[in-house]
């Protein structure tokens, strides 16, 4: 599977929902052409980090 090389261990960390949901939402947005992929991944990271900080 091509994606295996890109898997990251933090996805199973203490806040998997915040991380996975943000990356899923932003990735779909990039697939739909609403934003470039790089921008989508940066936005997902920033939003996930904000949610995690709010939960701590």
N, C-alpha and C positions, 0 to 999 in steps of 0.2 A: 504494500500500500504506500503510495507516494507521500502521504501526510505524516507517516510515522517519523520520518526524519525531523519533522518540525514540532512534534509533540513536546510539551513542556510540563515539568513535574508540578509546578505551582497550581495547575488546574484542579488538583485534588487537595489543596490546602484548606485553611480554616474558613475561607469565604468563597467556595466554588460557585455559588449561585451568582454573586455579584460579578465575578469575572466572566463566567461563561455567558450569562445573559447579555452583558455589554458587548462582548466580542461577537456573539451571534447577531445581535441587532445591527451593529455597525457593519459587519461583513455582508449581511443581506443588503444593506443600503448601498454598499460599494458594488455588489453584483447587479443591482438595479440601475447603476450608473448615476446615482444621486451624489456621489462623492468619490474621489480617487481612493484606492485601497490604502495607500500610506496614511492619508488623512483619517480614514475610517479606523485604522488600527491605533493611531495616536489618540483619537477621540475615545475609543473604547478603553484604552489604558487609563486615560485621565478620569473618565467617569467611574470606572471600577475602583480606582484609588480613592476617589472622593467618597464613594459608598462605603468602602472599607474603613476609612478614617471616621466616618460618622457612626459606624457600628462599634468602634473600639472605645 
